[in-house]
């Protein structure tokens, strides 16, 4: 098992941190409401706002040293930036879209759907119209497939191997021999119940027991599509001799007291905390808990399950490489995060209806002033720790709104009473492809060499094939317009003369060697 250093933090931080809510109770007249709605993580309207949240007790952490002010208990957490915005009812209504989805990113992606391969995928998505090669379902199934993963170690001469396991689950195998899993979920539903809630359209490429040796599990927050009890406990059962679990503040006590994990194997961390892992080689792997713009709700989890009763985070992993001197190879995992709220229903910029890859780009549209600023956390992460070389970034809203629409997918688009919503209205909580490319560029500015990003949090709990196509087409267009390379696979090389940043949308179970 890897040895672990004491937790240290970035020097010079403000105390107490602005993302901590400290006692006394801020607003005892208001109720936190029911946490059973926590399995709709992207829908914040209708529940308590971040400013309205109160708690009936302090946040229990595994280590009381995390209570930064012993006279004032931590009672919750908040996004400390003006970029955080909960949509008003009028903004939400303005974002609703009925009828057929005319987004040109859908036909853009669909135009690349090749005939079915001779070697079929290991499973097919649960769409009803797969037999019609011209249907959106058939094209989505051909463009996003499930492959059998290759879990052989990162080979000599490479710095990292990353495998997408579906949704936000990523396996990172470093050249130092350390294996890390982010936000593992192999269950059929991301919900407090096995009978309702968002269900998989794409099956996982493997099961928990198929994973290689795991040294560390990093969890971004407590929503059901990112913290899955069955998957976490499965990894524990198969790796009791070595695995540690790294979680944001407030989550660890639930995993120890309610799930039965040993306290010494669960490491709770605050934003800007870091620990060093050593033991496999002379190289050291450092794990940083870094900020994200999101929220937390979860039922059946005690105080940590109350609205914003536990912290949410992104993660940076630094691997000390050997070779020509010593250099840190950095991997950033975005988890589930927003970047900017966009009021304009016409956002983001869309491609012309007949645009295809290789066509000249049309003149850029004049950007309209935004009502809310972008989240500064990502630039701060890069400035304080260093630009990442590999970024694992969310590119879609995920599961919850698609789940609501799943009850009406049998209806024609023109008569479906359940609307879609614009990408910008949830942009403060979940960043869509356009903003993911912006974050990629922002975090790698001034970095060494060439950087690679891999999209996650899409194409898994998606009930409509158009959602898969829109995400793929939207990411390609965002890359083209913002001067970033786009690809569906990776041979481990950057060709000379091409973009120094490449954003990949890989298949589930597919590995990328860097």
C-alpha positions in Angstrom: 0.0 0.0 0.0 1.2 3.5 -0.8 2.4 5.6 2.2 0.6 8.9 2.6 2.0 12.2 4.0 0.2 14.5 6.3 -2.2 16.9 4.6 -0.7 20.2 3.8 -2.4 23.2 2.2 -1.4 26.0 -0.2 0.3 28.7 1.9 -1.2 32.2 2.3 -4.9 31.1 2.1 -7.6 33.2 3.6 -8.8 31.9 7.0 -11.6 31.0 7.2 -12.0 30.2 3.5 -14.9 32.0 1.7 -16.4 28.7 0.6 -17.0 27.6 4.2 -20.3 28.6 5.9 -19.7 28.9 9.6 -22.1 29.0 12.6 -24.2 30.7 13.8 -27.0 29.4 11.6 -27.5 32.0 8.8 -31.3 31.9 8.4 -33.2 29.6 10.8 -36.6 30.7 9.4 -36.1 28.7 6.3 -36.2 25.0 5.8 -33.6 23.1 3.8 -36.4 21.1 2.1 -36.4 17.4 1.1 -33.1 15.9 -0.1 -34.9 13.2 -2.1 -34.6 15.6 -5.0 -30.9 15.2 -4.8 -30.9 12.6 -7.6 -31.8 15.5 -9.9 -28.4 17.2 -9.5 -28.6 19.6 -12.4 -32.0 21.0 -11.4 -31.5 23.7 -8.7 -34.7 25.6 -9.2 -37.5 24.8 -6.8 -35.2 23.9 -4.0 -33.4 26.1 -1.6 -30.9 28.6 -3.0 -27.4 28.5 -1.8 -28.0 31.7 0.3 -31.1 30.1 1.9 -29.5 26.9 3.0 -29.4 26.3 6.8 -28.3 23.3 8.7 -29.5 21.9 12.0 -26.0 20.9 13.1 -22.4 21.2 12.2 -20.7 19.3 9.4 -19.1 16.2 10.8 -15.6 15.6 9.4 -13.2 12.7 10.1 -10.5 15.0 11.3 -11.4 17.9 13.6 -8.4 19.8 12.3 -10.5 20.5 9.2 -12.6 22.8 11.5 -10.6 25.9 10.6 -12.1 28.0 13.5 -12.6 25.9 16.6 -15.0 28.5 18.0 -17.3 28.4 14.9 -18.3 25.1 13.3 -18.5 24.6 9.6 -22.3 24.2 8.8 -22.1 24.2 5.1 -20.3 25.2 1.9 -20.9 27.7 -0.9 -19.5 28.8 -4.2 -17.6 32.0 -3.3 -17.6 33.6 -6.7 -20.0 36.0 -8.5 -20.0 33.5 -11.4 -22.3 31.2 -9.4 -25.9 31.9 -10.3 -29.1 29.9 -9.8 -31.5 30.6 -12.7 -34.6 32.5 -11.9 -38.0 31.2 -12.9 -38.1 33.7 -15.8 -34.7 32.7 -17.0 -35.6 29.0 -16.8 -38.9 29.6 -18.7 -36.9 31.6 -21.4 -34.6 28.6 -21.8 -37.3 26.1 -22.6 -37.4 24.7 -26.1 -40.3 22.6 -27.6 -40.6 20.8 -30.9 -37.9 19.2 -33.0 -34.3 20.0 -32.0 -32.9 22.0 -34.9 -29.4 22.4 -33.5 -27.0 22.1 -36.5 -24.5 20.3 -34.3 -26.7 17.2 -34.5 -26.5 16.8 -38.3 -22.8 17.8 -38.1 -22.0 14.8 -35.9 -24.4 12.5 -37.7 -22.6 13.2 -41.0 -19.6 11.2 -39.7 -21.6 8.0 -38.8 -20.0 5.3 -40.8 -21.5 1.9 -41.6 -21.5 -0.5 -38.7 -18.1 -2.2 -38.0 -17.4 -5.8 -38.8 -16.5 -6.2 -35.1 -19.5 -5.2 -33.2 -19.3 -3.3 -29.9 -19.6 -5.3 -26.7 -23.1 -3.8 -26.1 -25.6 -1.6 -27.8 -27.4 1.4 -26.3 -31.0 0.9 -25.4 -32.5 2.9 -28.3 -35.6 1.6 -30.0 -34.7 2.5 -33.7 -31.3 0.9 -34.1 -32.3 -1.1 -37.2 -32.9 2.0 -39.3 -29.4 3.2 -40.5 -30.8 6.7 -41.1 -32.2 7.1 -37.6 -30.6 9.3 -35.0 -30.5 6.3 -32.7 -28.5 4.2 -35.3 -26.1 7.1 -36.0 -25.5 7.7 -32.3 -24.9 4.0 -31.7 -22.3 4.0 -34.4 -20.6 7.2 -33.3 -20.4 6.3 -29.6 -19.6 2.7 -28.9 -18.7 0.5 -25.9 -15.4 -1.3 -26.3 -13.7 -3.9 -24.1 -11.1 -2.1 -22.0 -7.4 -2.8 -22.1 -6.1 -2.6 -18.5 -2.5 -3.4 -19.2 -0.2 -1.0 -17.3 1.1 2.3 -18.7 4.0 1.2 -21.0 7.6 2.3 -20.5 8.2 5.6 -22.3 4.6 6.9 -21.8 3.6 9.2 -19.1 0.0 8.3 -18.6 -2.8 6.0 -19.7 -6.4 7.0 -19.2 -9.5 4.9 -19.9 -13.0 6.2 -20.0 -15.3 3.9 -18.1 -18.5 5.8 -18.9 -20.1 9.0 -17.5 -17.5 10.7 -15.3 -15.6 7.5 -14.4 -12.0 7.5 -15.5 -9.1 5.1 -14.8 -5.7 6.8 -14.7 -2.6 4.6 -14.9 0.6 6.6 -14.4 4.1 5.7 -15.5 5.1 5.5 -11.8 2.8 2.5 -11.5 0.0 4.2 -9.5 -3.6 3.6 -10.6 -6.3 6.0 -9.8 -10.1 5.8 -10.4 -12.2 9.0 -10.5 -15.9 9.0 -9.6 -16.5 5.2 -10.3 -20.1 4.2 -11.2 -21.0 0.8 -12.7 -24.6 0.7 -11.4 -27.6 0.8 -13.7 -29.2 3.8 -12.0 -27.7 6.9 -10.4 -30.4 7.3 -7.8 -31.2 6.5 -4.1 -33.5 3.7 -5.5 -32.8 0.8 -7.8 -36.4 1.3 -9.2 -36.4 4.9 -10.4 -34.1 7.6 -11.3 -31.7 8.2 -14.3 -30.9 4.8 -16.0 -28.1 3.8 -18.3 -28.6 4.0 -22.0 -25.0 2.8 -22.5 -23.9 -0.2 -20.5 -20.5 0.0 -18.6 -17.6 -1.4 -20.6 -16.6 -3.6 -17.6 -17.6 -4.4 -14.1 -15.9 -3.5 -10.8 -14.2 -6.9 -10.6 -12.6 -6.4 -14.0 -10.6 -3.4 -12.9 -6.8 -3.7 -12.3 -5.2 -3.0 -9.0 -6.4 0.3 -7.7 -4.3 2.5 -5.4 -6.6 5.5 -5.0 -10.2 6.5 -5.6 -10.9 10.2 -6.0 -14.5 11.4 -5.5 -15.6 14.9 -6.7 -18.9 15.2 -4.7 -21.8 13.2 -3.3 -24.3 13.2 -6.2 -25.4 9.7 -7.1 -23.9 9.8 -10.5 -20.5 10.5 -9.0 -20.5 8.7 -5.7 -22.0 5.2 -6.1 -22.0 3.1 -3.0 -22.0 -0.3 -4.8 -19.1 0.7 -7.0 -17.0 2.1 -4.2 -17.6 -0.9 -2.0 -16.8 -3.2 -4.9 -13.4 -1.5 -5.3 -12.8 -1.8 -1.6 -13.5 -5.5 -1.5 -11.1 -6.1 -4.4 -8.3 -3.8 -3.1 -8.4 -4.0 0.7 -4.6 -4.4 0.8 -3.9 -1.0 -0.8 -6.7 1.4 -1.8 -7.3 4.8 -0.2 -10.4 7.0 -0.8 -9.9 10.8 -1.2 -13.0 12.8 -0.8 -14.0 16.5 -0.1 -14.9 17.6 3.4 -18.1 16.1 4.9 -18.3 13.0 2.7 -15.8 10.8 4.6 -17.9 10.4 7.7 -20.8 9.0 5.7 -18.5 6.5 4.0 -17.1 5.4 7.3 -20.2 5.5 9.6 -22.8 4.4 7.1 -20.9 2.3 4.6 -18.3 0.7 6.9 -15.1 1.8 5.3 -12.1 1.9 7.6 -11.5 5.4 8.9 -7.7 5.2 8.1 -8.4 4.5 4.4 -10.6 7.6 3.9 -8.9 11.0 3.5 -11.1 14.1 3.7 -9.6 17.2 2.0 -10.5 20.8 1.6 -9.8 22.9 -1.4 -6.1 23.5 -1.9 -5.1 20.6 0.4 -2.6 18.2 -0.9 -1.0 14.9 0.1 1.9 12.9 -1.2 1.8 9.2 -2.0 4.9 7.1 -2.1 5.8 3.5 -2.0 5.8 1.9 -5.5 8.9 3.8 -6.8 11.2 6.6 -5.8 8.8 9.0 -7.6 6.1 10.7 -5.6 2.5 11.2 -6.6 0.9 14.3 -5.2 -2.9 14.6 -4.9 -4.5 18.1 -4.8 -8.1 18.8 -3.9 -9.0 21.8 -6.0 -12.1 24.1 -6.4 -15.1 23.4 -8.6 -18.3 25.4 -9.1 -21.2 23.0 -8.3 -23.3 21.9 -5.3 -24.2 18.9 -3.2 -27.4 17.2 -2.1 -27.9 13.5 -1.2 -30.6 11.7 0.7 -29.9 9.1 3.4 -26.5 10.6 4.2 -27.0 12.4 7.5 -25.8 15.9 7.8 -23.5 15.6 4.8 -26.5 14.9 2.6 -28.3 18.1 3.3 -28.2 20.8 0.6 -24.5 21.9 0.3 -23.8 20.0 3.5 -20.6 18.5 2.1 -18.0 20.0 -0.2 -17.6 19.5 -4.0 -14.2 19.5 -5.7 -12.0 18.9 -8.7 -8.7 17.1 -8.5 -5.1 17.6 -9.7 -2.7 14.6 -9.7 1.0 15.3 -10.1 3.3 12.4 -11.0 7.1 13.0 -10.7 8.6 11.5 -13.9 12.1 10.4 -14.5 14.0 11.0 -17.6 15.9 14.2 -18.7 15.9 15.6 -15.3 12.7 15.5 -13.2 9.4 17.0 -14.3 5.9 16.9 -12.9 3.2 15.4 -15.2 -0.1 16.9 -14.2 -3.6 15.4 -14.7 -6.7 17.5 -13.9 -10.1 16.0 -13.3 -12.9 18.4 -13.5 -15.5 16.1 -12.0 -18.8 18.0 -12.2 -18.5 21.7 -12.5 -19.9 24.8 -14.2 -18.0 27.7 -15.6 -20.4 30.5 -16.6 -24.1 31.3 -16.6 -25.3 32.4 -20.1 -28.6 34.3 -20.1 -29.0 34.5 -23.9 -31.1 31.6 -25.1 -29.2 31.8 -28.5 -25.9 30.9 -26.8 -23.6 29.1 -27.7 -22.6 30.1 -31.2 -23.7 27.5 -33.7 -22.2 26.3 -37.0 -23.9 27.1 -40.3 -26.4 24.4 -41.2 -24.2 23.1 -44.1 -20.8 23.4 -42.5 -18.5 20.3 -42.6 -15.1 19.5 -41.3 -12.5 21.1 -43.5 -14.8 23.9 -44.8 -13.5 27.4 -44.2 -14.8 28.9 -41.0 -17.4 31.6 -41.4 -16.7 35.1 -39.8 -16.9 34.9 -36.0 -20.1 36.3 -34.5 -19.7 39.3 -32.3 -19.8 38.2 -28.7 -22.7 39.7 -26.7 -22.0 41.0 -23.2 -22.6 38.5 -20.5 -24.6 39.2 -17.4 -22.4 36.9 -15.2 -18.6 36.5 -15.2 -16.8 33.1 -15.8 -15.6 31.1 -12.8 -12.1 32.2 -11.8 -11.2 28.9 -10.1 -9.6 27.2 -13.1 -7.1 29.9 -13.8 -6.3 30.0 -10.1 -5.7 26.2 -10.1 -3.3 26.6 -13.0 -1.6 29.6 -11.5 -1.2 28.1 -8.0 -0.2 24.5 -9.0 0.8 24.6 -12.6 -0.8 24.0 -16.0 -2.0 20.5 -16.4 -0.8 18.3 -19.3 -3.9 16.0 -19.4 -7.4 17.3 -18.6 -10.5 15.2 -18.0 -13.4 17.7 -18.4 -17.2 17.4 -18.3 -18.9 18.4 -21.5 -22.6 17.8 -20.9 -25.3 18.4 -18.3 -25.4 14.7 -17.6 -28.5 12.7 -16.6 -31.3 14.5 -14.7 -33.1 16.5 -17.3 -32.8 13.7 -19.8 -34.4 11.4 -17.2 -37.4 13.7 -17.0 -37.8 13.7 -20.7 -37.5 9.9 -20.8 -41.1 9.6 -19.7 -42.2 11.4 -22.9 -39.8 10.1 -25.5 -42.6 8.0 -27.0 -44.3 11.2 -28.1 -43.4 13.1 -31.3 -41.2 16.1 -30.8 -43.9 18.5 -32.0 -46.3 17.2 -29.3 -43.9 16.5 -26.4 -45.0 18.6 -23.3 -41.6 18.1 -21.6 -39.2 20.8 -23.0 -35.5 20.8 -23.6 -33.5 23.7 -22.1 -30.7 25.8 -23.5 -27.1 24.9 -22.5 -26.4 28.3 -21.0 -29.1 28.2 -18.3 -27.3 25.4 -16.5 -23.8 26.7 -17.4 -23.0 27.8 -13.9 -23.5 24.2 -12.6 -22.5 22.1 -15.7 -20.3 23.3 -18.4 -21.3 22.4 -22.0 -18.7 21.8 -24.8 -18.1 25.4 -25.6 -17.1 26.3 -22.1 -15.1 23.1 -21.6 -12.9 24.2 -24.5 -12.5 27.6 -22.9 -11.5 26.0 -19.7 -9.0 23.8 -21.5 -7.4 26.8 -23.2 -7.4 28.8 -20.0 -5.8 26.1 -17.8 -3.1 25.2 -20.3 -2.0 28.7 -21.2 1.7 28.9 -20.6 2.1 25.2 -20.1 5.0 23.1 -21.3 4.7 21.2 -24.5 1.3 20.1 -25.9 -1.9 19.4 -23.9 -4.7 16.8 -24.3 -8.2 17.0 -23.0 -10.7 14.1 -22.8 -14.4 14.7 -22.5 -16.5 13.0 -19.7 -19.9 13.3 -18.2 -21.8 12.6 -21.4 -23.3 9.8 -23.5 -24.1 7.4 -20.6 -27.3 8.2 -18.8 -28.6 9.9 -22.0 -32.1 8.8 -23.0 -32.1 10.5 -26.4 -29.7 9.8 -29.2 -29.9 13.5 -30.2 -28.1 14.3 -27.0 -25.2 12.2 -28.0 -25.0 13.7 -31.4 -25.4 17.3 -30.1 -22.5 16.8 -27.6 -20.2 15.4 -30.3 -21.1 18.0 -32.8 -21.0 20.8 -30.3 -17.5 19.8 -29.1 -16.2 19.6 -32.6 -17.6 23.0 -33.5 -16.3 24.6 -30.2 -12.8 23.2 -31.0 -12.9 24.4 -34.6 -14.0 27.9 -33.7 -11.6 28.3 -30.7 -8.5 27.0 -32.5 -8.2 23.6 -30.7 -7.7 20.3 -32.3 -10.6 17.8 -32.2 -10.3 14.0 -32.4 -12.1 10.8 -31.6 -9.0 8.7 -30.9 -5.4 9.1 -30.0 -2.1 7.5 -31.1 -0.1 9.2 -28.4 1.5 11.8 -30.7 1.0 15.4 -31.7 1.8 15.9 -35.4 4.2 18.7 -36.1 2.5 21.8 -37.3 -1.0 21.1 -35.9 -2.7 22.6 -32.9 -0.8 22.3 -29.6 -4.0 21.5 -27.8 -6.3 18.5 -28.7 -9.7 17.7 -27.2 -10.8 14.1 -27.6 -14.2 12.5 -27.4 -13.4 8.8 -27.1 -15.5 5.7 -27.0 -16.5 4.1 -23.7 -13.8 1.6 -22.6 -11.2 3.2 -24.9 -7.8 4.0 -23.6 -5.5 7.0 -24.5 -1.7 6.8 -24.1 0.1 10.0 -23.6 
